[in-house]
Every structure is written in structure tokens, then in C-alpha cells.
Amino acid sequence: MNRTILILLILALGSGAWLGFENWRIKNHAQEEVLRPKFGGTYYRAILDMPTTMDPAFVTDTTSAELVAQLYSRLLRMNVDMEVTNDLIRSMKISDDKRVYSFDLKEKVRFHTVTGDGQLSANRGRELVAEDVKYSMERLLNPAVNSPHRDLLRVVEGADEFADSLADEVSGIRVLGRHKLEIRLKNPFSPFLSILTTPPLSIVAKEDVEKHGDSFKDNPVGSGSFIFDSLEPAKSLVLRSNLDYFRGRPYLDKLVFRVMPSDLKQYEEFRAGRIHHVTHMPAHRLKDAIKEGRYKFKETSSLETAYLGMNVEIPPFNNRDVRKALNYAINKKLLVRYIKNNHGMVAKGPLPPEVPGYTHGVEPYPFLLRKAREHLLKAGYQFDSLGLVIDFPEIVLQTALSEDTRAAAAAVQANLADLGIKLSLKFVSIGDHWQSVDAGTAPLFSAAWIADYPDADAVLYYNFHSRNKGISNSARYHNPEVDDLLVRAREIGDSSQRNRLYNQIERIIVDDAPWIFLYYPTTYFLMQKSVHGLEICAFGGSEVDYYHVWLSDLR
């Protein structure tokens, strides 16, 4: 479940389209030059902040997920067409009742031998086997580990008993041989294979986890296409090519992630040729860059919903009519048109259109000050002769600083000022932002949610079930009816029945309005002409696969 700071309303993460081994033909005067993939080179990528972790069990932000995707392998991956494909799996069988999954793992897949600063890994580059998969899954469920993703595998038989310390192992995860694994579910669960493609289900080596303990997050050891090399706090992080990768070594020699908290600074460095691609920037600058024709541009729809979260446990946001009033008070169409330059569409609710279960019949909150005033009256507030609310408390919007944030925040301030509501702004780093949101000390905050897999469960369960308060349920929303429906939806194998339940759930959530639903952004990137092999998909930057990326001499 990947969260990304909105940088108030402008963050749209992305990647690019893979051309693989296909030749590029570029006309140069009267001659035609054929470009083929080549090995070598260092790729420079700008990130807003250092990753919060490189331990898959604790990944909740897109920067961390992007790094985890390079460092580790998983049983399965989601490709650019949103199809489940093999990663560590050689073959798979599913029982007729859709409850038993049997996997044959690929042989000769090895964990990294030498990691950061030339250290020998505790596993010493041994082969990845079925026991490692069982260990990684049980680690996710282990109450002593306290992973925010422990609910991902609750559908597995015996997971509840293990998670509640009533059993020493998960009975539904069985090792049948060195490279054979069986997983039994409590009931059919249609998105189960999609769950296995998510970053938290990456496979780790027990020896290295136990060696580093809590510091494993800064000393990652996986079996992915790149190896952790070095880290300079608050400045950069370097990955190097895994020459022993089971698919063959990547084209690139190194990946360098440079920390640049300002989207404007990232864009300037990109323009200077010191960054190979950018995934967000001031919208008007993106428009100008596309017009120039000096760069490659890729864009697609995403699994992301941008919103303003309201902590429903803190006044005045503990009043549903106040929350509904604010939804009516903000002009989302204006934000999409002028702040996003139409790189997105107005949100109707928490589910983006690309997610099965999206409710087509739900209408977005239109920009209607009349309706906003009606709900403030219901909440007990009065208005003066100018139509301005009386004695409404000043509210603070917490977000991160960027060029477009100022413009977007100014628009929100102006909208609320039309009602007589005073809004002040608090700009913080991404790390500090999520720390205070998770602690419940940010009453109103900007955010976005990117689904880890294309299913309504990936959005609704994690953001709105009360058991996830303080973890992924940032609004601290609690509705017993929604809790019950979300659990029921997880126990139904038939997709059409599940989607009908999710339609019902989304309507309740939209009516309760724990979020101010803003927009569904597209995901895009702007890249140098020398960059080849990037895929673009609906997951955005968190699923960029640098294994296929190569650099040419084009300028």
C-alpha cells in the first residue's frame, strides 16, 4: 500500500515504456542509424527524500518501493499491462476450488554476496529456496515484527493463529521440497496472486535479517537485479549492477538516487542533463518541456487517488457535516485544469477508474458553496449577512513545499475564504509529514494513495478499515458497517459479488467524507533522449524496473 505525499496536488509518479531488444531507428540527415541495447553507464534519478526503509516488510512510500523493486525478487510481478507474470516462479498450479496454490521455484537464484561498502552478506550468496519464501511470509505476519502489511496474508490458512501467537508457524504455507511450495487459503480470494506481486512480499534472507535486526532497513540484502552499494544521508543512495542476477546482469552499471526536496530543483537538474528522468514537476514547466521536443514524454492512467485527509477524531473534522461542507467548498475542476494542466480527472471517491470495483454511479462533490453552507448550518454554525461562517476555528493544512504547492494551496485558501474559513499552511519534509500523520497529530493533510494491486481491496480495506488506524487508515476513520462489509468482501471468491459489495462500501465512504476527494492523476515521466527501456504502468514510480534500462549517446 503505497502512500505518496501529494506535494499538495501535483504529484503524479511515473515510469516509461520498455522497448526491450527492439531496435530504435533514428534518422540523421539522409542516413539511418540503428541503436541497439548496450551495457554500461550510470543512471541518475532524483528523489524527494531518502527512503524511509529498504526492508520490504515496512515499505509504505513510493521511493522506498522503487528501491525495493530493484533490490529484491518476488514470486510474481505485475507487468505493464497489469498482468501477473512469473518472477521467482517456474510454474504454478491452482486447485479447482481456488484455495490451494502450488509453486515450483526457479533454481540457481542467489541472494547478494557482497553488499554495502564491500561487506560480505551473512547468507554468503547462497541459493534462494522455498524455505526463504515461507520465512519471508511468516515474518510479515509475525506480531513481534509488527509489519504494517501483516493483513496482506490474513487470507492464508493458519495466518490468524500465527499472528495471534497461538501457533509456531503458518499451517497454510507448506514447503514440499527445496524448490516446491504450497499455500492454502481459508477461502477463495480472487486478488491473491496480485497480492504476491506487491513489494512487501519480496523475499529476504533470514541470516541477514537476523544479523542486522532493526538496521536491516539500511542494510538490505535481496536477490534482485541491483545490489545496495552505499548511502550518504540526506544526499544520495547508490545501487550497483548484480552481475550474478538469475536473468543475466542489467545493462546499467549503477543507479544513483539523488535527494532533491524541491520539484523545481529536480527539473532544473534534469534540464542541465544531470538527471535522466523526472516524474513530477511544476505543471506549466512540463507543458513547456513537451512543446520543446527535446525530451521523450510518456503518460498513462494510474491507480492513484489524490486527496486531502481529515483526522476524523479531531474537531472540527469529527463532524461529518463539516467534512461534507469542505468537499463542496473546494473547486476540484479548477485544480485539475490549472494546477494539473489536465493531467488527471476529478475524483468521485477513493477508488480510481482503473481499479475493478470502481463505482460508476457515484457522483463527485461538485463545487457548490450553497451546499457547503447547508452542511455547516447542520453542523451548528451560523453565518453573517455576507454569507461568512461565524466562529469556525482556524484550520491548518499540512503539506510539502514545492512551486505548485503554493499555487494549489492558494486556490484552496481562496475557496475556503469564500465561506469565511481561515486556512493556514504548514510545509514540512516528506518524512516529517508522514510521521505526524501516522501519529494522528496532523488534523488536515495532503496525500495520495497508489494501490499496490488492481483491486478495490487494496484501496478500501487499508484506508478505511478501523484495524488500520494509525497504520494506513490515516483519517482514523471508523464505521462498523464498513468494517463488516470489507471483511465480507475478502471472504467472497466471486469477483462480481465482491464488486457489488465494494460499490456499496464506496457509497458509504463518500457519504461519510473522511477525505476531500481531489483527483485521479495520470502517471508520467519526462526523460532524456539517451534513455531507453523504461516501462510506464499504472503503478507509477514504485514499479519502475531498471533491469531493462540502457543508455545511448543520443542528446
C-alpha positions in Angstrom: 0.0 0.0 0.0 2.0 2.9 -1.2 1.4 6.4 0.0 2.9 9.4 -1.6 3.0 12.9 -0.4 0.9 14.9 -2.8 3.1 17.9 -2.8 -0.2 19.2 -2.4 -2.0 18.4 -5.6 0.7 17.8 -8.2 2.4 14.6 -7.5 2.0 12.1 -10.3 4.5 9.3 -10.3 5.6 7.5 -13.4 7.9 5.3 -15.4 8.4 4.6 -19.1 7.6 2.2 -21.9 10.1 -0.7 -22.5 11.4 -1.2 -25.9 13.4 -4.2 -24.8 15.6 -5.6 -27.5 13.7 -3.8 -30.3 16.0 -1.6 -32.3 15.5 2.2 -32.5 15.9 3.8 -35.9 16.7 7.4 -35.8 17.0 9.5 -39.0 20.1 11.6 -39.0 20.2 13.7 -42.2 20.0 11.2 -45.0 21.4 8.3 -43.0 19.6 5.9 -40.8 21.4 4.8 -37.6 20.4 1.6 -35.8 20.6 1.7 -32.0 20.9 -1.5 -30.1 20.9 -2.0 -26.3 24.4 -1.7 -24.7 25.9 -2.3 -21.3 27.5 0.3 -19.1 26.8 3.7 -17.7 25.4 5.3 -14.5 21.8 6.3 -14.3 20.9 9.4 -12.2 17.4 9.6 -10.6 16.1 12.4 -8.4 14.0 11.6 -5.3 12.3 14.0 -3.0 13.7 12.4 0.2 15.7 9.4 1.4 13.7 6.2 1.5 12.2 5.6 4.9 13.2 1.9 4.7 14.7 -0.7 2.3 13.1 -3.5 4.3 10.1 -4.8 2.3 8.1 -5.6 5.4 7.9 -1.9 6.2 7.6 -0.2 2.8 4.8 2.4 2.8 6.1 5.1 0.5 6.8 5.1 -3.3 10.5 6.0 -3.0 11.2 3.0 -0.7 9.1 0.8 -3.0 11.1 1.9 -6.1 14.3 0.8 -4.4 12.9 -2.4 -3.0 11.8 -3.3 -6.6 15.4 -3.3 -7.7 16.9 -5.0 -4.6 14.6 -8.0 -4.2 12.8 -10.7 -6.1 9.2 -11.8 -5.6 7.2 -14.9 -6.5 5.3 -12.9 -9.1 5.4 -9.4 -10.7 2.8 -7.2 -12.4 3.7 -6.2 -15.9 3.0 -3.0 -17.8 -0.4 -4.4 -19.0 -1.4 -5.1 -15.4 -1.0 -8.9 -15.9 0.5 -11.2 -13.3 3.8 -12.7 -14.5 6.4 -15.0 -13.1 9.5 -13.7 -11.2 10.8 -16.5 -9.0 8.2 -19.0 -10.1 8.9 -21.5 -12.8 5.4 -23.0 -12.8 2.2 -22.8 -10.8 -1.0 -24.8 -10.3 -4.3 -23.6 -8.7 -6.8 -26.1 -7.4 -10.3 -26.2 -8.8 -11.8 -24.6 -5.7 -9.2 -21.7 -5.9 -7.9 -22.4 -2.4 -4.6 -24.2 -3.0 -1.7 -22.7 -4.9 1.3 -24.9 -5.7 4.5 -23.2 -6.8 7.7 -24.6 -8.4 10.5 -22.1 -7.9 13.3 -21.4 -10.3 16.7 -22.9 -9.4 20.0 -21.2 -9.1 18.6 -17.9 -7.9 21.1 -16.5 -5.5 21.0 -13.8 -2.8 23.5 -11.0 -3.0 27.0 -12.0 -1.8 28.8 -8.6 -1.3 26.6 -5.6 -0.3 27.1 -2.1 1.0 30.7 -0.9 1.4 32.1 -4.3 0.3 30.6 -6.2 3.2 30.1 -10.0 2.8 26.4 -10.8 3.3 25.5 -13.2 6.1 24.0 -15.6 3.6 27.2 -15.6 1.5 25.4 -15.7 -1.8 23.5 -18.9 -1.2 20.6 -20.2 -3.3 17.1 -18.8 -2.6 14.8 -21.8 -1.8 11.2 -22.4 -0.7 12.1 -22.1 3.0 13.1 -18.5 2.3 9.6 -17.8 0.9 7.9 -19.3 4.0 10.3 -17.3 6.3 9.5 -14.0 4.5 5.8 -14.6 4.6 5.7 -15.6 8.2 8.0 -12.6 9.0 5.3 -10.3 7.6 2.7 -11.9 9.9 4.9 -12.1 13.0 3.5 -10.0 15.8 7.0 -9.3 17.1 7.9 -7.8 13.7 4.7 -5.6 13.6 4.7 -5.0 9.9 2.1 -2.6 8.6 1.4 -5.2 5.9 0.5 -8.1 8.1 -3.1 -8.2 6.8 -1.9 -8.9 3.3 -1.7 -12.6 4.1 -4.5 -13.0 6.6 -6.5 -14.9 4.0 -3.9 -17.8 4.3 -5.0 -20.8 6.4 -3.4 -20.6 9.8 -2.3 -16.9 9.4 -4.6 -15.6 12.2 -3.4 -18.2 14.7 0.2 -17.4 13.9 -0.3 -13.7 14.0 -2.1 -14.0 17.4 0.8 -16.1 18.8 -1.3 -19.2 19.0 0.8 -21.2 16.6 4.6 -21.5 15.9 4.1 -21.5 12.1 1.5 -20.7 9.4 -0.1 -24.1 8.7 -1.2 -22.9 5.2 2.3 -22.3 4.0 4.0 -25.7 3.4 7.4 -26.4 2.0 7.2 -29.5 -0.1 10.7 -29.6 -1.4 13.8 -27.4 -1.9 12.0 -25.5 -4.7 8.4 -26.5 -4.1 5.9 -24.5 -2.0 2.1 -24.8 -1.3 -0.1 -22.1 0.0 -3.6 -22.9 1.2 -6.2 -20.1 1.7 -9.1 -20.1 4.2 -11.4 -19.2 1.3 -11.1 -18.4 -2.4 -9.7 -14.8 -2.8 -9.5 -13.6 -6.3 -6.7 -11.0 -5.9 -4.4 -13.4 -4.1 -1.9 -13.7 -7.0 -1.9 -9.9 -7.3 -1.0 -9.6 -3.6 2.0 -11.8 -4.2 3.3 -9.2 -6.7 3.5 -6.4 -4.1 6.7 -5.0 -2.6 6.1 -6.3 1.0 6.0 -9.9 -0.5 9.7 -9.6 -1.6 11.9 -12.5 -0.4 14.6 -11.9 2.2 17.4 -14.0 3.6 16.9 -15.0 7.2 20.6 -14.8 8.0 20.9 -11.1 7.0 17.6 -10.1 8.7 18.9 -11.7 12.0 22.3 -10.2 11.6 21.1 -6.6 11.2 17.9 -6.7 13.2 16.2 -3.3 13.1 19.0 -1.9 10.9 18.1 -4.3 8.1 16.2 -1.3 6.7 19.5 0.4 6.0 21.4 -2.8 5.1 19.2 -4.5 2.5 20.1 -7.9 1.1 18.0 -9.5 -1.6 18.3 -11.3 -4.9 17.2 -8.5 -7.2 18.9 -7.1 -10.3 20.7 -4.4 -8.3 22.8 -4.5 -5.1 22.9 -1.9 -2.3 26.3 -0.1 -2.6 26.4 3.0 -0.5 24.4 5.7 1.2 25.2 9.3 2.0 22.5 10.5 4.4 20.2 13.2 3.0 22.2 13.3 -0.2 22.3 10.2 -2.3 22.0 6.4 -2.4 23.8 4.1 -4.9 22.9 0.7 -6.2 25.2 -1.3 -8.4 24.5 -4.0 -11.0 24.1 -7.6 -9.8 26.5 -9.4 -12.1 25.1 -12.8 -10.9 21.4 -11.9 -11.4 19.5 -15.0 -12.5 18.1 -13.3 -15.6 21.6 -12.0 -16.6 23.2 -8.8 -15.5 21.4 -5.4 -16.1 22.6 -3.1 -18.8 23.4 -0.3 -16.3 26.5 -0.4 -14.1 25.0 1.8 -11.4 21.9 3.6 -10.2 22.4 6.8 -8.3 19.4 8.3 -6.4 20.0 12.0 -5.6 17.9 13.7 -2.9 16.3 16.9 -4.1 13.3 18.0 -1.9 12.2 20.6 -4.5 10.4 19.6 -7.7 11.7 22.8 -9.3 15.3 21.8 -8.4 14.8 18.4 -9.9 13.5 19.9 -13.1 16.5 22.3 -13.3 18.9 19.4 -12.8 17.1 17.5 -15.5 17.3 20.4 -17.9 21.0 20.6 -17.2 21.4 16.9 -18.1 22.4 15.7 -14.7 19.2 13.7 -14.1 17.9 11.1 -16.6 14.2 11.3 -16.0 11.7 13.2 -13.8 8.3 12.0 -12.6 6.9 15.3 -11.3 7.4 18.9 -11.9 5.5 22.2 -12.0 2.7 21.6 -14.4 3.3 24.7 -16.6 7.0 23.7 -17.0 6.0 20.2 -18.1 3.8 21.7 -20.7 6.7 23.9 -22.0 9.1 21.0 -21.9 6.8 18.8 -24.0 6.4 21.6 -26.6 10.2 22.0 -26.9 10.6 18.5 -28.3 14.0 18.0 -26.7 12.8 15.1 -24.5 10.8 11.9 -24.5 7.5 12.0 -22.7 5.4 9.0 -21.6 2.0 9.2 -19.8 -0.8 6.8 -18.8 -3.6 6.5 -16.4 -2.8 5.5 -12.8 -4.0 3.6 -9.8 -3.6 6.8 -7.7 -6.1 8.9 -5.8 -5.1 12.3 -4.6 -6.9 13.7 -1.6 -6.9 15.9 1.5 -7.2 13.7 4.6 -9.1 14.8 7.6 -8.4 13.2 11.0 -12.0 12.4 12.0 -11.0 12.1 15.7 -10.0 15.8 15.9 -12.5 18.7 15.9 -13.9 20.1 13.7 -13.3 17.1 11.4 -15.1 14.8 13.8 -18.4 16.2 12.4 -19.5 14.6 9.2 -21.4 17.7 8.0 -18.2 19.8 8.3 -16.3 17.2 6.2 -19.0 17.2 3.6 -19.1 21.1 3.6 -15.3 21.2 2.8 -15.8 18.7 0.0 -18.4 21.1 -1.6 -16.3 24.1 -0.9 -13.2 23.2 -3.0 -13.2 23.6 -6.7 -11.5 20.4 -7.9 -12.1 21.1 -11.6 -10.1 24.3 -11.3 -7.3 22.5 -9.6 -7.2 19.8 -12.3 -7.3 22.3 -15.1 -5.0 25.0 -13.9 -2.7 23.3 -11.4 -2.5 19.9 -13.1 -2.9 21.2 -16.6 -5.5 18.5 -17.2 -3.1 15.6 -16.3 -5.8 13.9 -14.4 -9.5 13.9 -13.7 -11.8 15.0 -10.8 -12.2 12.2 -8.2 -15.6 10.8 -7.4 -14.4 8.8 -4.4 -11.4 6.8 -3.2 -11.4 4.2 -6.0 -9.7 5.3 -9.3 -11.4 4.2 -12.5 -8.6 1.7 -13.3 -9.5 -0.4 -10.2 -12.1 -3.2 -10.6 -15.0 -2.3 -8.2 -14.9 1.4 -9.2 -18.4 2.8 -8.7 -19.5 4.5 -11.9 -22.8 5.7 -10.4 -21.1 7.8 -7.6 -21.2 11.5 -8.3 -18.3 13.7 -7.2 -18.9 16.5 -4.8 -19.5 19.5 -7.1 -18.2 23.0 -6.2 -21.3 24.4 -4.6 -20.9 27.0 -1.8 -24.7 26.8 -1.3 -24.4 23.1 -0.3 -21.3 23.8 1.8 -23.3 26.4 3.8 -26.2 24.0 4.2 -23.9 21.4 5.8 -22.2 24.0 8.1 -25.6 25.0 9.3 -26.4 21.4 10.1 -23.1 21.2 12.0 -24.4 24.1 14.2 -22.6 27.1 12.7 -24.2 30.4 11.8 -23.5 32.9 9.0 -23.3 36.7 8.9 -25.0 39.0 6.4 -22.2 38.4 3.9 -22.6 34.7 4.0 -19.4 34.1 6.0 -19.4 31.4 8.7 -19.2 32.7 12.3 -16.7 31.3 14.9 -15.4 28.5 12.7 -12.0 27.5 14.1 -8.9 28.3 12.1 -7.6 25.1 10.4 -4.1 24.1 9.3 -3.3 22.2 6.1 0.0 20.3 6.3 1.8 19.5 3.1 5.3 19.6 1.5 6.8 22.6 -0.2 7.0 22.9 -4.0 6.3 25.5 -6.6 2.9 24.1 -7.5 2.0 23.5 -3.8 2.0 27.2 -3.3 -0.4 27.8 -6.2 -2.7 24.9 -5.2 -2.7 25.9 -1.5 -3.6 29.4 -2.5 -6.6 28.1 -4.5 -7.8 26.0 -1.6 -7.3 29.0 0.8 -9.4 31.2 -1.6 -12.2 28.6 -1.8 -12.4 28.3 2.0 -12.1 32.1 2.5 -15.3 32.4 0.4 -17.0 30.7 3.3 -15.2 32.7 6.0 -12.9 29.8 6.9 -9.3 30.7 7.6 -6.8 28.2 6.4 -3.1 28.4 7.3 -0.4 26.3 5.7 2.4 24.2 7.2 5.2 22.9 5.0 7.3 20.0 6.2 9.6 17.3 4.8 8.0 14.1 3.5 9.4 12.1 6.4 8.1 14.5 9.0 4.8 14.7 7.2 4.0 11.0 7.4 5.4 10.7 10.9 2.9 13.3 12.2 0.0 11.8 10.0 0.7 8.3 11.4 0.9 9.8 14.9 -2.5 11.4 14.4 -1.2 14.9 15.1 -2.0 16.3 11.6 -5.7 17.3 11.5 -5.8 18.2 7.8 -3.1 16.9 5.4 -2.4 16.4 1.7 -1.7 12.9 0.4 -2.3 10.4 -2.3 -2.7 6.6 -2.3 -1.4 4.3 -5.0 -3.0 0.8 -5.0 -0.4 -2.0 -4.7 -2.5 -4.2 -6.8 -5.5 -3.6 -9.1 -8.3 -4.5 -6.7 -10.7 -2.4 -4.6 -9.4 -4.2 -1.5 -6.0 -2.6 -2.0 -7.6 0.8 -1.5 -10.7 0.4 0.7 -9.5 -2.2 3.2 -6.2 -0.4 4.1 -7.6 3.1 4.1 -10.9 2.6 5.8 -11.0 -0.5 8.0 -10.7 0.6 11.6 -8.0 -2.0 12.4 -5.6 0.0 10.2 -6.0 3.3 12.1 -2.6 4.8 12.7 -1.1 2.5 10.0 -2.6 3.1 6.6 -6.0 4.5 7.7 -4.6 8.0 8.0 -8.0 9.6 8.5 -8.6 7.3 11.5 -12.0 6.5 10.0 -14.3 4.0 11.8 -17.6 2.8 10.6 -18.7 -0.6 11.9 -20.8 -1.3 8.8 -17.9 -0.6 6.5 -15.6 -2.8 8.6 -18.1 -5.7 8.3 -18.6 -5.2 4.6 -14.8 -5.0 4.0 -14.3 -8.3 5.8 -17.2 -10.0 4.0 -15.8 -8.9 0.6 -12.5 -10.6 1.5 -14.3 -13.9 2.1 -16.1 -14.0 -1.3 -14.4 -15.6 -4.3 -16.8 -14.4 -7.0 -15.5 -11.1 -8.5 -18.9 -9.7 -9.5 -20.3 -10.3 -5.9 -17.2 -8.6 -4.4 -17.6 -5.6 -6.8 -21.2 -5.2 -5.8 -20.1 -5.0 -2.1 -17.3 -2.6 -2.9 -19.9 -0.4 -4.7 -21.9 -0.3 -1.6 -18.8 0.4 0.6 -17.6 3.2 -1.6 -21.0 4.9 -1.5 -21.0 4.8 2.3 -17.4 6.2 2.5 -18.2 9.0 0.0 -21.2 10.0 2.2 -19.1 9.9 5.4 -16.4 12.0 3.6 -13.3 11.3 5.6 -11.3 12.6 2.7 -11.7 15.6 0.4 -11.6 13.7 -2.8 -9.5 15.7 -5.3 -8.5 13.9 -8.5 -7.1 10.8 -10.2 -3.7 11.9 -11.6 -2.1 10.4 -14.7 1.4 8.9 -14.2 4.1 10.3 -16.5 7.7 10.8 -16.9 9.9 13.1 -18.9 13.3 11.6 -19.9 16.4 12.4 -21.8 16.7 11.1 -25.3 19.6 8.9 -24.3 17.3 6.8 -22.1 15.8 3.5 -23.4 13.9 0.6 -21.9 11.8 2.2 -19.2 8.3 0.9 -18.8 5.3 3.0 -17.9 2.5 1.5 -15.9 -0.4 2.5 -13.7 1.6 1.9 -10.5 3.9 4.8 -11.2 7.4 5.2 -10.0 7.1 2.4 -7.3 7.3 -0.3 -10.0 10.0 1.2 -12.3 12.1 -1.8 -13.5 15.7 -0.6 -14.2 16.8 -4.0 -15.3 15.8 -3.2 -18.9 17.1 0.3 -19.0 20.1 1.2 -21.1 21.7 4.5 -22.2 22.8 5.6 -25.7 24.9 8.6 -26.8 21.8 10.5 -28.1 21.5 14.1 -26.9 
